[in-house]
Every structure is written in C-alpha cells, then in structure tokens.
Amino acid sequence: MKFQIEQIIEILQQDLPTLFEKDISYDIYTQDIFFRDPVNKFKGKLNYRIIFWTLRFHAQLFFTEIAFDLHDVSESESNTILAKWTVRGVLRVPWQARLFFNGYSTYKLNNKGLIYEHIDTWDRKPGEILKQFWQQGV
C-alpha cells in the first residue's frame, strides 16, 4: 500500500483531534512502527494500537473534559511530517484540576509512504505535567 504525503497529512488531520474519543487509522503505519514519547518507548503496530486504546481508556476514566487540539500538520522536510498540538483537560477530582501541555509529533515515512517512526516531544517534563493533577482548577 503506497500513500502520498498529502494523504498521510489528511488522515492525521482527521484522526488526531478525536484520538481521545475514537480509534485512529492504522493503515498508514508500518508493522514495526517505532514510537517514543517522554514516558514510553516501543516497537510494533500491536503496541501502537494499545497505546491509543490506553489513551482513550484513561481519558474516559480520569477526565470530565479532555481535548487534543491540533494546530498544524505539515511536511517539515522530505518524508517527515510535523504535527503541532495541545492536550488540555479537566480531571475527575473534586478540585477540578486542569491538565495542559503543548507538544509536537514527528512522523517519518519510508519509501512505501508508510509511517515507520512516531516521536512525541512535550513542552515540559512528565513530572511537571503530573503536578497539574494536584493544583486547584480555575
């Protein structure tokens, strides 16, 4: 299956804003997709599917509101797509703590037009994000 970079961008633009609500399209990823963010690192499409299932599960369990705001998805260099985003939410706690952080995802494509690497970068350390769970919401 060969995808053009424009098709991949279009699919990401459709998938990412609703990733906390519904599953994404896995056709655009290789079987041995490599994923890394500040707390996870693994290889394989099954593990990739599990991480997105886990995100949806935890979003429903721990948040009264959660959003993945997609700001931009574009080709940053040859065979590389950059997606800039913000995660924001309200935790399901009496003090209504708010979660907020920015980040970007770097996707690398192979010569068949499939994503073989997905690296997430956050604007703060995981510990700083966790501290938001104990802060009073506004």
N, C-alpha and C positions, 0 to 999 in steps of 0.2 A: 504494500500500500504506500503510495507516494503522495505526500502533501506538499503544497506550496506554502511558503512562509505566510502569505496573506491569509490562507485558510486556517493555519495554526493560530494566528493572531485573532481571527474572528471567533474561533472555538474558545480560546482563552477569555475573550471579552464576554462571551455568553456564559461560560462555566464559573469563572471566579467570583462574580458578585453574589452568586447563590450557593457557594460551596458549603455554607453552614446549614442550608435547607435541603439541598438535593445533591445527588451524586454527579460527578464530573464525567466527561467523555474520556475513556481510556485508550481509544483507537490511535491517538496522536503520540503515544509513548511507546518506547521500546520495551521488550520483556525484561531487560536488565537495567531499567531506569535507575539512575543513582540519585538519591535525594539527601540533602543536608540542610538543616537549619541550626540555630544555636543550641537546640536540645536533642535533636535526632540526627541519625546518620545511618542509611541502609541502602541496599540494592534490591531490585526486583519489583515487578509490577504488582504482585500479591501484597507485599509490604506497603507499596504506594497506595493501593486500594484501602488497606487497613488504616493508614494514617488519615485518609479523608473520612472514613467511617467514624474513626475516633473523634475527629474534629466535630462532626455533626452530632454525635452522641453527647459529648461534653458540652457543646453549645446548648442543647436542649436541657441537659441536666443542671448546669451551673448558671445559666443566664436567663433573665427575663427578656432581655433585648440583646441582640448581637448582629453586627454588620461587618461585611468585608467590602469596603469602599475601594473600587478600582479606579485609579486616577488616569493611568495611561498604560497602554500596551503597544510596544513598537520594536522594530528591528534596530538594535543598538550597534551591531556590527554584523559581518557576514555570518549567517547561520546561528545568530544569537538574538533572542527576544528578551526584552526587559519589561517587566510589569511592575508598576509602582502602585502601592496600596496602603490603606489604613484599616486596622482592626479596632473596632470600638464596641463596647457593650456595657450592660448593667448586670452586675452579679445578683444572683438569687439569695441575697442576705438581707437582714433587716436594715442595715445601714446603707443599702443600695450602692455599694462600691462600684466605681466606674473603671473599666479597662480601656486603655487607649495606647496604641503604638503604631508607628509607621514602619514600612519596610519595602523591600523590593525583591522580586523573584527573577533570577537569571535562568533562562532555558536555553540549552544548547541542542542543536539539531544535527543529526547525522546526514549522510549523503542520500538517504531514502526519504528525507523530510520528516523524520520522527524525532521526538524529544528523547534524548538519552541521558540528560542531566538537568536537574532542577535544584538550584541553590537559593535558599532564602536568607536574606540579610535583614536584621531588625535594627531600629534606630536606638535601641537600648538593650542592656543585658537582661537575660531572663529573670534574674533576681529583682531587678528594678520593676519589671512588669508584675511579678508576684506581689511586690509591696503594695501595688494598687488595690489588691484584694482586701486589705485591711484599712484602707482610707475611706473616710466618710464621703458618700456621693454628694453631688451638688444638685 
